[in-house]
């Protein structure tokens, strides 16, 4: 079994972990009602996705 010969420095460990953070969710805008919507999701206000109405919303 392979075993490391030397301890990695804190700097090297930090460089490796620099990409492990959480990324912000990308937000787009619905072309139908202009509300902010996460990308690749159906609009919660109007039910619009990729050029068509996917979910019918009750107007109440």
Backbone as XML, in Angstrom:
<?xml version="1.0"?>
<chain id="A" units="angstrom">
  <residue number="1" name="UNK">
    <atom name="N" x="0.841" y="-1.190" z="0.000"/>
    <atom name="CA" x="0.000" y="0.000" z="0.000"/>
    <atom name="C" x="0.880" y="1.246" z="0.000"/>
  </residue>
  <residue number="2" name="UNK">
    <atom name="N" x="0.553" y="2.216" z="-0.833"/>
    <atom name="CA" x="1.351" y="3.434" z="-0.936"/>
    <atom name="C" x="1.096" y="4.344" z="0.258"/>
  </residue>
  <residue number="3" name="UNK">
    <atom name="N" x="2.169" y="4.880" z="0.806"/>
    <atom name="CA" x="2.088" y="5.773" z="1.954"/>
    <atom name="C" x="2.853" y="7.047" z="1.618"/>
  </residue>
  <residue number="4" name="UNK">
    <atom name="N" x="2.302" y="8.240" z="1.937"/>
    <atom name="CA" x="3.020" y="9.477" z="1.653"/>
    <atom name="C" x="4.347" y="9.547" z="2.407"/>
  </residue>
  <residue number="5" name="UNK">
    <atom name="N" x="5.382" y="10.010" z="1.722"/>
    <atom name="CA" x="6.694" y="10.094" z="2.359"/>
    <atom name="C" x="6.801" y="11.308" z="3.262"/>
  </residue>
  <residue number="6" name="UNK">
    <atom name="N" x="6.151" y="12.412" z="2.860"/>
    <atom name="CA" x="6.210" y="13.653" z="3.643"/>
    <atom name="C" x="4.818" y="14.239" z="3.815"/>
  </residue>
  <residue number="7" name="UNK">
    <atom name="N" x="4.672" y="15.037" z="4.874"/>
    <atom name="CA" x="3.412" y="15.732" z="5.145"/>
    <atom name="C" x="3.236" y="16.870" z="4.145"/>
  </residue>
  <residue number="8" name="UNK">
    <atom name="N" x="2.006" y="17.033" z="3.621"/>
    <atom name="CA" x="1.730" y="18.178" z="2.758"/>
    <atom name="C" x="1.631" y="19.426" z="3.605"/>
  </residue>
  <residue number="9" name="UNK">
    <atom name="N" x="2.172" y="20.514" z="3.103"/>
    <atom name="CA" x="2.128" y="21.776" z="3.839"/>
    <atom name="C" x="0.710" y="22.345" z="3.850"/>
  </residue>
  <residue number="10" name="UNK">
    <atom name="N" x="0.457" y="23.265" z="4.779"/>
    <atom name="CA" x="-0.854" y="23.913" z="4.850"/>
    <atom name="C" x="-1.152" y="24.677" z="3.567"/>
  </residue>
  <residue number="11" name="UNK">
    <atom name="N" x="-0.138" y="25.256" z="2.973"/>
    <atom name="CA" x="-0.313" y="26.002" z="1.723"/>
    <atom name="C" x="-0.774" y="25.079" z="0.597"/>
  </residue>
  <residue number="12" name="UNK">
    <atom name="N" x="-0.127" y="23.942" z="0.491"/>
    <atom name="CA" x="-0.488" y="22.991" z="-0.560"/>
    <atom name="C" x="-1.893" y="22.445" z="-0.347"/>
  </residue>
  <residue number="13" name="UNK">
    <atom name="N" x="-2.244" y="22.159" z="0.905"/>
    <atom name="CA" x="-3.587" y="21.669" z="1.230"/>
    <atom name="C" x="-4.634" y="22.718" z="0.881"/>
  </residue>
  <residue number="14" name="UNK">
    <atom name="N" x="-4.336" y="23.988" z="1.212"/>
    <atom name="CA" x="-5.259" y="25.077" z="0.903"/>
    <atom name="C" x="-5.448" y="25.269" z="-0.592"/>
  </residue>
  <residue number="15" name="UNK">
    <atom name="N" x="-4.372" y="25.110" z="-1.357"/>
    <atom name="CA" x="-4.472" y="25.234" z="-2.818"/>
    <atom name="C" x="-5.368" y="24.144" z="-3.392"/>
  </residue>
  <residue number="16" name="UNK">
    <atom name="N" x="-5.264" y="22.940" z="-2.845"/>
    <atom name="CA" x="-6.103" y="21.838" z="-3.321"/>
    <atom name="C" x="-7.572" y="22.081" z="-2.975"/>
  </residue>
  <residue number="17" name="UNK">
    <atom name="N" x="-7.815" y="22.642" z="-1.789"/>
    <atom name="CA" x="-9.183" y="22.864" z="-1.331"/>
    <atom name="C" x="-9.805" y="24.153" z="-1.847"/>
  </residue>
  <residue number="18" name="UNK">
    <atom name="N" x="-9.090" y="24.922" z="-2.628"/>
    <atom name="CA" x="-9.591" y="26.230" z="-3.058"/>
    <atom name="C" x="-10.853" y="26.142" z="-3.909"/>
  </residue>
  <residue number="19" name="UNK">
    <atom name="N" x="-11.114" y="25.008" z="-4.527"/>
    <atom name="CA" x="-12.293" y="24.851" z="-5.390"/>
    <atom name="C" x="-13.416" y="24.079" z="-4.717"/>
  </residue>
  <residue number="20" name="UNK">
    <atom name="N" x="-13.274" y="23.746" z="-3.434"/>
    <atom name="CA" x="-14.272" y="22.931" z="-2.742"/>
    <atom name="C" x="-15.447" y="23.721" z="-2.197"/>
  </residue>
  <residue number="21" name="UNK">
    <atom name="N" x="-15.417" y="25.037" z="-2.286"/>
    <atom name="CA" x="-16.482" y="25.867" z="-1.720"/>
    <atom name="C" x="-17.777" y="25.699" z="-2.508"/>
  </residue>
  <residue number="22" name="UNK">
    <atom name="N" x="-18.890" y="26.098" z="-1.908"/>
    <atom name="CA" x="-20.172" y="26.064" z="-2.588"/>
    <atom name="C" x="-20.276" y="27.218" z="-3.568"/>
  </residue>
  <residue number="23" name="UNK">
    <atom name="N" x="-20.871" y="26.963" z="-4.704"/>
    <atom name="CA" x="-21.045" y="28.002" z="-5.721"/>
    <atom name="C" x="-22.425" y="28.638" z="-5.560"/>
  </residue>
  <residue number="24" name="UNK">
    <atom name="N" x="-22.541" y="29.897" z="-5.949"/>
    <atom name="CA" x="-23.838" y="30.566" z="-5.921"/>
    <atom name="C" x="-24.728" y="29.989" z="-7.023"/>
  </residue>
  <residue number="25" name="UNK">
    <atom name="N" x="-26.022" y="29.926" z="-6.759"/>
    <atom name="CA" x="-26.953" y="29.450" z="-7.773"/>
    <atom name="C" x="-27.101" y="30.516" z="-8.848"/>
  </residue>
  <residue number="26" name="UNK">
    <atom name="N" x="-27.055" y="30.095" z="-10.103"/>
    <atom name="CA" x="-27.221" y="31.055" z="-11.183"/>
    <atom name="C" x="-28.704" y="31.356" z="-11.358"/>
  </residue>
  <residue number="27" name="UNK">
    <atom name="N" x="-29.010" y="32.635" z="-11.507"/>
    <atom name="CA" x="-30.400" y="33.086" z="-11.590"/>
    <atom name="C" x="-30.637" y="33.688" z="-12.971"/>
  </residue>
  <residue number="28" name="UNK">
    <atom name="N" x="-31.732" y="33.262" z="-13.580"/>
    <atom name="CA" x="-32.165" y="33.851" z="-14.840"/>
    <atom name="C" x="-33.499" y="34.537" z="-14.618"/>
  </residue>
  <residue number="29" name="UNK">
    <atom name="N" x="-34.051" y="35.105" z="-15.668"/>
    <atom name="CA" x="-35.327" y="35.800" z="-15.567"/>
    <atom name="C" x="-36.312" y="35.183" z="-16.545"/>
  </residue>
  <residue number="30" name="UNK">
    <atom name="N" x="-37.523" y="34.976" z="-16.071"/>
    <atom name="CA" x="-38.573" y="34.379" z="-16.881"/>
    <atom name="C" x="-38.918" y="35.334" z="-18.028"/>
  </residue>
  <residue number="31" name="UNK">
    <atom name="N" x="-38.923" y="34.852" z="-19.286"/>
    <atom name="CA" x="-39.261" y="35.729" z="-20.410"/>
    <atom name="C" x="-40.748" y="36.109" z="-20.429"/>
  </residue>
  <residue number="32" name="UNK">
    <atom name="N" x="-41.572" y="35.327" z="-19.732"/>
    <atom name="CA" x="-43.008" y="35.568" z="-19.727"/>
    <atom name="C" x="-43.406" y="36.639" z="-18.710"/>
  </residue>
  <residue number="33" name="UNK">
    <atom name="N" x="-42.960" y="36.459" z="-17.438"/>
    <atom name="CA" x="-43.406" y="37.368" z="-16.371"/>
    <atom name="C" x="-42.255" y="38.157" z="-15.745"/>
  </residue>
  <residue number="34" name="UNK">
    <atom name="N" x="-41.037" y="37.962" z="-16.203"/>
    <atom name="CA" x="-39.838" y="38.698" z="-15.762"/>
    <atom name="C" x="-39.507" y="38.514" z="-14.280"/>
  </residue>
  <residue number="35" name="UNK">
    <atom name="N" x="-39.922" y="37.423" z="-13.660"/>
    <atom name="CA" x="-39.542" y="37.172" z="-12.274"/>
    <atom name="C" x="-38.237" y="36.372" z="-12.258"/>
  </residue>
  <residue number="36" name="UNK">
    <atom name="N" x="-37.465" y="36.493" z="-11.174"/>
    <atom name="CA" x="-36.194" y="35.788" z="-11.047"/>
    <atom name="C" x="-36.460" y="34.303" z="-10.813"/>
  </residue>
  <residue number="37" name="UNK">
    <atom name="N" x="-35.796" y="33.460" z="-11.606"/>
    <atom name="CA" x="-35.991" y="32.017" z="-11.538"/>
    <atom name="C" x="-34.620" y="31.349" z="-11.617"/>
  </residue>
  <residue number="38" name="UNK">
    <atom name="N" x="-34.340" y="30.308" z="-10.806"/>
    <atom name="CA" x="-33.096" y="29.559" z="-10.987"/>
    <atom name="C" x="-33.061" y="28.945" z="-12.386"/>
  </residue>
  <residue number="39" name="UNK">
    <atom name="N" x="-31.901" y="28.909" z="-13.008"/>
    <atom name="CA" x="-31.796" y="28.382" z="-14.368"/>
    <atom name="C" x="-32.191" y="26.909" z="-14.402"/>
  </residue>
  <residue number="40" name="UNK">
    <atom name="N" x="-32.784" y="26.480" z="-15.490"/>
    <atom name="CA" x="-33.254" y="25.116" z="-15.739"/>
    <atom name="C" x="-34.366" y="24.702" z="-14.770"/>
  </residue>
  <residue number="41" name="UNK">
    <atom name="N" x="-35.183" y="25.660" z="-14.331"/>
    <atom name="CA" x="-36.326" y="25.366" z="-13.467"/>
    <atom name="C" x="-37.581" y="26.031" z="-14.045"/>
  </residue>
  <residue number="42" name="UNK">
    <atom name="N" x="-38.722" y="25.457" z="-13.749"/>
    <atom name="CA" x="-39.999" y="26.037" z="-14.158"/>
    <atom name="C" x="-40.261" y="27.280" z="-13.323"/>
  </residue>
  <residue number="43" name="UNK">
    <atom name="N" x="-40.807" y="28.320" z="-13.942"/>
    <atom name="CA" x="-41.134" y="29.554" z="-13.234"/>
    <atom name="C" x="-42.256" y="29.271" z="-12.237"/>
  </residue>
  <residue number="44" name="UNK">
    <atom name="N" x="-42.053" y="29.612" z="-10.939"/>
    <atom name="CA" x="-43.097" y="29.330" z="-9.950"/>
    <atom name="C" x="-44.320" y="30.234" z="-10.084"/>
  </residue>
  <residue number="45" name="UNK">
    <atom name="N" x="-44.177" y="31.381" z="-10.733"/>
    <atom name="CA" x="-45.310" y="32.299" z="-10.871"/>
    <atom name="C" x="-46.229" y="31.928" z="-12.025"/>
  </residue>
  <residue number="46" name="UNK">
    <atom name="N" x="-45.634" y="31.667" z="-13.201"/>
    <atom name="CA" x="-46.481" y="31.441" z="-14.372"/>
    <atom name="C" x="-46.394" y="30.016" z="-14.944"/>
  </residue>
  <residue number="47" name="UNK">
    <atom name="N" x="-45.468" y="29.179" z="-14.457"/>
    <atom name="CA" x="-45.372" y="27.804" z="-14.938"/>
    <atom name="C" x="-44.736" y="27.685" z="-16.312"/>
  </residue>
  <residue number="48" name="UNK">
    <atom name="N" x="-43.977" y="28.676" z="-16.733"/>
    <atom name="CA" x="-43.381" y="28.741" z="-18.062"/>
    <atom name="C" x="-41.984" y="28.126" z="-18.050"/>
  </residue>
  <residue number="49" name="UNK">
    <atom name="N" x="-41.638" y="27.340" z="-19.078"/>
    <atom name="CA" x="-40.292" y="26.771" z="-19.194"/>
    <atom name="C" x="-40.008" y="26.445" z="-20.651"/>
  </residue>
  <residue number="50" name="UNK">
    <atom name="N" x="-38.894" y="26.912" z="-21.157"/>
    <atom name="CA" x="-38.414" y="26.663" z="-22.521"/>
    <atom name="C" x="-39.462" y="26.941" z="-23.589"/>
  </residue>
  <residue number="51" name="UNK">
    <atom name="N" x="-40.065" y="28.113" z="-23.528"/>
    <atom name="CA" x="-40.947" y="28.556" z="-24.584"/>
    <atom name="C" x="-42.372" y="28.046" z="-24.531"/>
  </residue>
  <residue number="52" name="UNK">
    <atom name="N" x="-42.761" y="27.371" z="-23.475"/>
    <atom name="CA" x="-44.138" y="26.906" z="-23.376"/>
    <atom name="C" x="-44.573" y="26.845" z="-21.919"/>
  </residue>
  <residue number="53" name="UNK">
    <atom name="N" x="-45.872" y="26.810" z="-21.708"/>
    <atom name="CA" x="-46.419" y="26.685" z="-20.373"/>
    <atom name="C" x="-46.463" y="25.204" z="-20.010"/>
  </residue>
  <residue number="54" name="UNK">
    <atom name="N" x="-45.709" y="24.830" z="-18.994"/>
    <atom name="CA" x="-45.597" y="23.429" z="-18.593"/>
    <atom name="C" x="-46.618" y="23.110" z="-17.511"/>
  </residue>
  <residue number="55" name="UNK">
    <atom name="N" x="-46.784" y="24.026" z="-16.547"/>
    <atom name="CA" x="-47.704" y="23.822" z="-15.438"/>
    <atom name="C" x="-48.720" y="24.945" z="-15.465"/>
  </residue>
  <residue number="56" name="UNK">
    <atom name="N" x="-49.988" y="24.585" z="-15.460"/>
    <atom name="CA" x="-51.032" y="25.615" z="-15.434"/>
    <atom name="C" x="-51.160" y="26.158" z="-14.028"/>
  </residue>
  <residue number="57" name="UNK">
    <atom name="N" x="-51.164" y="27.507" z="-13.906"/>
    <atom name="CA" x="-51.295" y="28.172" z="-12.610"/>
    <atom name="C" x="-52.699" y="28.703" z="-12.453"/>
  </residue>
  <residue number="58" name="UNK">
    <atom name="N" x="-53.263" y="28.550" z="-11.250"/>
    <atom name="CA" x="-54.579" y="29.112" z="-10.967"/>
    <atom name="C" x="-54.468" y="30.611" z="-10.747"/>
  </residue>
  <residue number="59" name="UNK">
    <atom name="N" x="-55.314" y="31.383" z="-11.360"/>
    <atom name="CA" x="-55.303" y="32.845" z="-11.219"/>
    <atom name="C" x="-56.176" y="33.235" z="-10.045"/>
  </residue>
  <residue number="60" name="UNK">
    <atom name="N" x="-55.643" y="33.071" z="-8.835"/>
    <atom name="CA" x="-56.428" y="33.451" z="-7.651"/>
    <atom name="C" x="-55.631" y="34.320" z="-6.722"/>
  </residue>
</chain>
